[in-house]
Structures are given as structure tokens and as C-alpha cells.
């Protein structure tokens, strides 16, 4: 909704806290027999998971509780009831994820088709606006866009047919790794190395926890002193080295450096802990990941989060621009920037993001602020070719900002520092921040960028203040006779965060010589209060007939 040329802004809200925890440690000093058992169990259960996923995809939307129970009974014969339950649950989650991805793909195709139809309906060379793209630049571009429209319509029809039939496209092991098989030279892999990665990605070595059972998990059990044991499936029971068909990794112990005390408390209390074992083929290492759910924590009220001030954070492609604001919306201290590099591998990008957030949270704790204000960004519909056309670098820029991972990591890490996260509407923050805050705060010893000013705008919006700064009135009018006049609009006024309307005419006592005649002969369009020191001068010629 647009009010006075400015779209209606969504109200800020406190983001809910994390609902789960995951920690990881390396399985060190494994004996050859240990690795042999882990590979055998992973391959056996991975084959069961692949077969179960095939059956689940064939059922489509006709799946029900009876078919789920039948699948689980068949898997129990070749493993155990708990392993069968873990496999069927993972299969169901994977099918549901593929279903949601298909729905998102259909929405993306709808948006692209709508944009292309609009552009092709305009004359060639028609100018666009801020809210709608213009026509094609040439007849050649119109021809190519018309062909792309037909291609998108064909993809859309196929995707809708898959949705209606309940078909999903799932590749156990990953579609990207599957396609790498045809480009081994570019990936610098041999066929044997690719095969090893492919098999490792398709293994299944995971088990859900169960409260009340010993150490919170019967299938993959980790004792408080770090001993790891696995319940072997029935066909591999002959590999057990302890009673009850279990295999213990004898020389290995795990110790979670992060949240180790919390994990130990859960294990000793026999509370549910889920485990996953996976093999990193690049490093040749085995890892164990432990995860558990946290009780739902009531989100603190927005006013409580604002009480100690906030840290306004502007997210960019290569850094966070942060500024500390007190509860009244005043900037405090100097701007801070926390750089990161989002090039390279996914592991490198994730580490860069985590280190930048760690520095940001440590500084926020030192300032004494109670919350971090950040834009509620979502670029899912903002990076298509149809919307931005030839602006390829801009599309790559916004695609590189990790909005989803940033939200998840920031909420989880901020909760450990006792900081709340306030999400605000991202509209106009950079434009209005630069307009109202960049120049006033720039000094010979402080350089304010557009991103620093945007951080102030985000923080003020989170605090409930308008972004526009208060403007000091002339000295002659700073008295009780006329009241303290400022440019501050009421918080409920439409467009209150927009620029002030320009009032024509003299603004001080310095009146041009012909100002009286100009005002006398001009027909006023609006009614304004007459200032006490500016008398209305009536031209005598207007009184004659």
C-alpha cells in the first residue's frame, strides 16, 4: 500500500529465539576396523534410505499413515525399529522440502512471466519507472525476450503439471555432485575420487534421540566421558564387539568444546539428543554432530528490547555497517564496520560470516545496548533477469548477500549474548539515512558513508522514531511566545519519514526589496500563519476601480 508516494511500512518486531542447538566434534584416532564398520553401516542404511525415498516419491500426495507404517515395517526387517523410524522421517522431510522448493520455483516463474509480458506489451524504447520496468531497447531485444517468454511458459507448465501430479525431483547425494560426474576435468577430480564422494554423500549414519532412554539415544550412544557406540543393523550384527549387537569405537572419545556442559547435562539426565556421523572426503576425517531442541522461549516485549538502546546494522555485500543509538534515537560514538569476504568455497563464506557476527556481538555487548536492529531482508524475488535485465553485476551482488543464513546465525548467536534481534522494514533506509544523517555527522575526523547513515536509519526505525532529524528553528523563534517549532511530524502522520515540504517565500527576517509586491499580487494556494514581523502590504492600485 502506498501512502503519499511512500509505501506503508511494516511495524518492527522482535525476532523469535533459536529453537535448536547443534555442536560438532571430530572422531579422532579411528582404527582401520572402526572405519570399516562405519563405512559398512553407512552404505547399508544409505541403500535402505534410497529405496524408501523412491517409494515415498511414487506415493506422491496420496501418502498416508498406513503407507508410512508399511514402509517402516519393511525397513525394520533389515535394520531395527529405531533405524527404520529415523530413515522414514528423513525421507518424509526430504520429500516435503522438495515440494516446498517446487512451489517456490513456480512462484518465481510466475513473476518472470508477468514481468516479461508487461515489457513486451510496451512500445520499443518506452521508459520505465521506479515501480515498473520499461519496454525493450530494440527490436532485437524484443525478439529475444519473446523467445524467453515462451521458454518460461513451457517451464511453468511442466512445473505446474509436476505439482498437480505430486512429482518431485530429488537426488540423494546432491544434484550438483551428480552433474560433476560429467565435468571431472573442470572439477579436477578423477573418476575414483568422484565415486568416493558420491558414495559418502549417500550414506545414512544418523539417529533421532529419545528421552528416557540411556544417554538419550539408543542407536548412536555417546557416554558422558565421550565413548561412542553404534547399534548395528541385523545383517551386520556379526561385526559387533560388545553385547546386544553394538559396536564401540574403542580408541575414540569426543569432547564438545562448544556447549559441552549443556550437552553433558542432557546426556546424564537421559534427555533426547540426535546424532549424525559423516565423512569429509576432502580432508579424510570423520565427524560427529549432536543436536537437540530447546524449549520455546517467550519473546521479550518490543519496549523492553528498546529500553537500553539498539545497534543499527546495515547489511552489505562485503561488510556490516553498525551504529550505536541511545533509547532516544541519538547516535552515540563512532560508526563501526565489520568486513567479511563472501568469495571462495561455502565453508570459507560461512566462516567469514560467523567471524564478522562474532565481532559485531562483542562490540554490541561492550556498548551496553539491549538489542540489534537489522533489516528484514528477503531477496528471493529481487534477483531475476526479468526484473533487473542487463544489470548482471547488481544481480550477483544481491545474490551474494546470505540473507537466510545471516538471519539464522544472528538470532542463534545473539541469544547467547543476551541480545534481542529487532527486524525492521528495509524500505528507504539507505536513501533517507543518507539524506538526513550523512552530511550532519561528517566531520574532519569522521567520514560517514551512506551505509553508516543507513545503520542510524535502521536503529531509529527499530526504536519507533522517524528517520528525519529534528531541525533547529531560527534563533528569533526559539521562545515560549511562539512555541518550540521543529520539523518533527506526529508519529502517526502518513509520510512522516519523508522529506519536509518546501515552503516558498522568505524563511527569515531578510526579506528581498520586492517581496511585499510579490506577495500582494500572488494568489495564495495554501493558508499559512502570518509571521509577527512580516506585515501584509496591500498595493494601492488594487483598491481602485
N, C-alpha and C positions, 0 to 999 in steps of 0.2 A: 504494500500500500504506500502511495506517495502522497505526502502532505506538504503543500507549498514548494514543490520541486525537490523535496528531500524525502526519501523513503522512510517509512516508520521504522524506528529502531527497536530491536528486541531488548527486553529488560535483562540486566546482568543476573547471573545465578551462580551459586556455589556448586562446583563440580563434586559429584559423589566420590567417596574414597575408594581405594582398591578393595576388591573382593577376594583376591587370592595372592599366594606367595609362591615363588619358585626359586630354588637355590640349586647350585650345581657344584660337583667336585669330580676330580679325576680319579679313575681307578688305576692306581699305580702298581708296578711290580707284578703284573699278572704272569702266571706260569703258562707255558705252552698249552697244558691241558685245560686251563681256565679259558683261554681264548678259543680253544677248540669247542668247548661246551657252549660258550656264548654264541659262537657262530652257528652251531647246530640248532640251538634253541631258537635263535632269531630267524633262521631260514625256515624251520618247520612252522613256526607260528606266523611268519610272513606269508607262506603259501596258504595257510588257513584264512588269513585276513584277505588275501586276494580273491580267493574263491567265494568268501562271504560277501565281499563288495560286489562281485559280479551278480550274485543272486539278488542282493538288495537293489541294484540298479535295474535289474529286469523287472522287479515288482513295481517300480515307479510309485505313483501316488496311491496305488491300491494296497500298499503295505499296511499291516495291522498288527495287533498284539499277538495274534495266533501265529502268523508267519515269523514274527520275531522269536517267539518261543521255540518254533520248529527249527529255526537256524541255530539257536543256542544248543538245542539237544543234539544236533548233528555234530557240532563242534566239540561238545563235551566228550564224545566218544574218543576223540583223537587228542584231547588235551586234558582239561579239567573244567569244572563249572565256573571257577573264578576267571580262568583264562578266556573261556568262551564268552563270559559276560563282558570282559574288557574288549574283546575283539568286536563283538556285535555293537557295543556302544560306540567304539571308534568308527566303525563302518557307518552307523547312523549319523554321527556328527559330520563325517566326510561328505555323505550324500546331501545333508542339509546345507552345508557350506557351498557345495557346487550349485545347489538350487538357488541360493541367495545370489551367487555370482551371476547366474544366468539372468535373474531378474534385473540386476544392476546393468548387465550388458544390453538388455532390451531397452531400459530407460536411456542409456547413452545413445543407442541407435535412434531412438525417437527424437532426442534433442538434436542430433546431427541432421536428420531428415527434415525436421521443422526449419532449422536454420538455412539449409540449402534451398528448400522450396521458397523461402522468403527472399533470398538473394536472387534466385533465378526469376522471380516474378517482377523484379525491379528493372528499369532500363539500364543498359550498359553504361557504366560510369556514374551511376547515381550515388550521391553522398550518403554516408551513414550517420548515425547519431551515437550518443553515448549508450543508449539502451538497445539499439538495433543496428546490425551491420548493413552496409550499403550494397549496391549492386556489383556485378563483376567489372573488372577493369577493362576487359577487352572481350571481343567475340571469341577469341581462342580460349580465354579463361572460362567463359560461359559454357563453351562446348565441353571442356574437361570437367567442370563442376556438374554438368548434366549427366555425364557418364558416371561420376562418383555417386550421384544421387541414385541412379539405377542399381549400382553395386550395393549401397547401403540398404535400399529397399529389399534386395534379394537376401541379404544377411538378416534383415529384420524378419522377413517372412520365415526363414529357416529357424531362427531363434524362437519365434512365437510357436512354430509347429513343435519344436522340442519341448517347450514349456507346457503346451497343452497335452502332449503325449507323456510327459513326466520323464523325458530322457535328459540325462546329464552327461557331461564329458569329464571323466575323472581318469587320471593316470597315477597309479601308485608308483612313487619314486620321483614324480615331478615331470611335467611336460617339457621344461627347459632341458633337463638332463637327458630326457628321451630324444629330443631333437639334436642334442650334441653328438649323438651316435653318427649322424650324417656329416658332421663337420669336425672330425677328430684333429685334423691338421691345424685348423684355426684355434681349437681349444688346447693344442699342444698336449694331446693325450694319445696313448696307444690304445688299441682295442682291449688289451688286458686290463689297463688302468681304468678305462671307462666301465668295463664289466664289473670290476670290483666296486666301484662307486655305485653302480646301478643296483647290485645285489644288496649292498649295505643299506641303501635308502629304502629298500623294500622289506627289510627285516622288521619284525614286530617283537620288541622286548619292553613291554610296558604292562603295568598292573595298577588298577584303582585301589585306593585304600578302603578300609572297613573298620569303623570304630568298634571297640570291644574285642577285637582280635589281638593276638600278641604283637606288640610293637606297631599296631595299626595297619599291618599288611601281611596277608598270608602267602601271597605268591612271590613277591620280592621283599624279603625281610632284611632290615638293617637294624642291628642292635645298637644300644646307646654307646658302646665302645667302638662302633664302626665296622663290625663284621657283616659281610653281605652274603646272603644265601638265596637260592632260587628254587622254587617248586618246579620240578621238571615235568613236562607233559608225559602222558602214558607211554608213547612209543620210544621215548628217550630215558625212561626210568633206569635203564641199566647203567647210565653214566653217573648215577648218584654216588656221592662219597660220604653221606650221612644218612641217618634213618629217615623214614617217611618219604622217601623219594626226593630228597633235597640235595642240592649241590652247593657247597660253601666255597667261596673264593678265599682260600686259606691265607695267602700271603698279603692280602689286600685289606686295608682299612680306609674308611672315608671319614673326613672331618670337615664339616661345612664351616668355612671361615665366616661367611655372612649368614646371619640369623641362626647360627649354630645352637645358641641357647634356646631359642624358640622351638627349633626342631627337636632338640633333646627333651624338652618339656612335653611335647606332643607324643613322642615315642614312648617315654616312660609312663605316660598316662594311658597308653593304648588307644590313642586317638588316630583317626584316619590320615594316612599320608600316602599319596600316589607317587610311584617311581617309574622312571624311564631310563633305559640303558641304550646308548647309541655309540656308534663307532665313527670317528673322524678319519676318513680315508686319506685326507691331505697330510695330516700330522701323524697318523698311525697311532691314535690314542683312543682309549675308551673313557666314557664319561657317564656319571650317574646324576640324574636330575630328580630332586624331591620337590613336590608341590602339595599344597593344602589350601583349603578355603578358610577365609576369615569370617567371623560373624559380621553381619551387616551393622555398620556404624552410622548412627544418625548424623546427618549433615548439620553443621553448625549454622545458625541463622546468618543471613547476609549482614545484618547490622553488627553482629559480633565479629565477623571477619574484617569489617571495615574499621573497627574501633582503634587499632594501633597503626593505621596507615597501610598502604599497599606498595608493592613493587610493580610498576607498569612495564611490561615486557613486549617489545615489538619483534616478531619472528621474521627473519630474513633468510636468504638463501645461504649465507655464509656466517652469520653471527646473530646473537641476541642483543638487542639494544634495550637496556634497562635503566629506569629512573625511580628513585625513592620519593614517594609523596606522603605527606602527613595526612591525618584524617580530614583536614580542611581542603585538601587538593593542592597544597603548595609544594613545589619541587624542593627537595632537600639535598644539599651536597652537589656532587658532580655526576654526570652520566657515566654509566659503566657499559662496557661491551664485552661479550664473551664469544670468541670466534670458534668456528669449527669448520672442518673440511669434509664435504659430502661427496668426494670423489673416491674411486677405488672400489674395493670389494664391500659386500654388505656388512661383513664383520668390522671392517675399518670404519664405515659410516656409523654403525651402531655405537662403536667405542667413542668416536668423536662426539656424538650427540650426548652420550652418557657423561663424558668428562665436562662438557660445557654446562650441562644441567647441574652437575655437582658443584662447580664453581659458582654458578648463579645462586643455588640454595645456600651455600655457605655465606655468601655476601648478604643475602636476604636475612639470614639469621642474625648476623652481626648488626644490621641496621635496627633490629627490633620490630620490624613490620610483622603484621599478623597474617598477611595473605599475599599471593602473587596474582596479578591481573594479567590475563592473556586473551588474545582474540580467539573466538570460536571459529577457527578456520576450517574450511572444507572445500578442497579444490576438485572434487570428483566431477563436477560439471563445468569446470573452468579451463580445461587444458585440451580441448578438442581442436582439430584442424578447422572444423566448420566455424567455430566461434572466433578464433584468432587468425585464421588464414595463414598468411606467409610469415607471421611473427613466430618463427620456429624457435629462436633463442628464448623468447618470452615463455613459450610453452614448456621448454626444457627447464627454465628457471622455476616456474611454479610446480612443475612435476617433481623437481628435486627436493622441495621442502617436505620433510617427513611429517605431515600433519597427524596421521593416525598414530604412528609410533611415538611422536612427541607428546601427544595427549596422555597416552597410557603411561609412559615413563615419568612424565612430570607429576601426574597425580600420585603414582606409587611412591616416588622418591620424596615428594613434598610431605606426604603423610608421616614419614619417619622423622622429619624435622619439625613437626608440629605446625606446618603452614597449610592454610586453606588455598584452594585454587578458585578464582573468580573468573568465569568466562563472560566475555562481553561481545557485543555485536561489532564486527570489524569495519562497518561502513564508515567511510570518510575519516578514519583516524589519521592516516598519513597526510591527507590534504589539509584538514583543519588543524592538526598539530603543527604542521609547517607554517600555516598562515598565522596562527596566534601565539606560538611559543618559540619558534626557532630564532627569529631575529631578536626578541627582547632578552633572551637568555645568552646570546652570543656576546662574549667579551674578548678583550685582547688575550686573556689567559684561558678562555674556554671556547672550544669550537663545537657548536651544536650542529649535528646533521639532521636531515629530515627524519631519520629513523629514531634518533633520540627524542625529537619532538613528538613523534608518534607514540613513544612509550609514555610520555606525560598525558597525551590524549586518552590512551587506553586506561591509565590509572585513574584519571578524573572521571571517566565514564563508569568505571567499577565502583567508585566512591559515591556515585549519584550526582556529581556536579557536572554542569555543562562544560564543554571543552573551551569555549571562548573565555578569555581572561577578562577580569574587571578593568574597565577603562577609567582612569582618574579624571574627574571633571575639572574645568578651569578653576584657578585659584579663587576668582571672584564668586564662584557659586558653591564653594565648599563651606557653607554656613548653615545654621539652623533655619534661616529665613526662607530658603527655598528647598531645604532638604538635601540629603547627600545623593545626588543623581549619579547613577552608573549605567553601564550598558548591560547590566545583568538582567536577563529575562527570567520570568517565572518558570519554575522547573516543569510545569505542566503546559506551557505555551508551545504550540506547534512550531517547529523550525527554530527552537531556541538555541540550538548549537550552530546555526548558520551564521554567515557574516551579517553585521549590522546594516540596516538600510541606510543609504546615504541621503542625508537631508540637505537639499540645496540651500544656498544662501550663506551669509557670513556666520561663522561659528564663535567669534569673539567680538570685542569692542572695536576692533579695527575694521571699520565699515568703509568700503570704497566711496568716492565722492558722489557717484550717480546711483548709489544703492537705493536711495529714497524714491527717485523717479522710477527705477526699475520695479521696485515692489509695488508702487502705486498703480502702475499700468499693467501689471501681470495679474491674470486671473488665477487665484489660488486653487489648486486641485485638492488640497487637504486642509483640514482645520488644525492649526497649531497654536500653542500658547504664545502670547506676545511677551518678549523679554522686557524687564522693567527699564532697561537703559536704552531701548530702541523704540522711539516713538513712531507711530504711524503717521507719515507725511502725505497729505492729500494734495494732489495737483489741482490748482485753482481752475485750470482750463476745463476740467471735467465737471465743474459746477455750473458752467454757463450753458445756456440753451441756444 
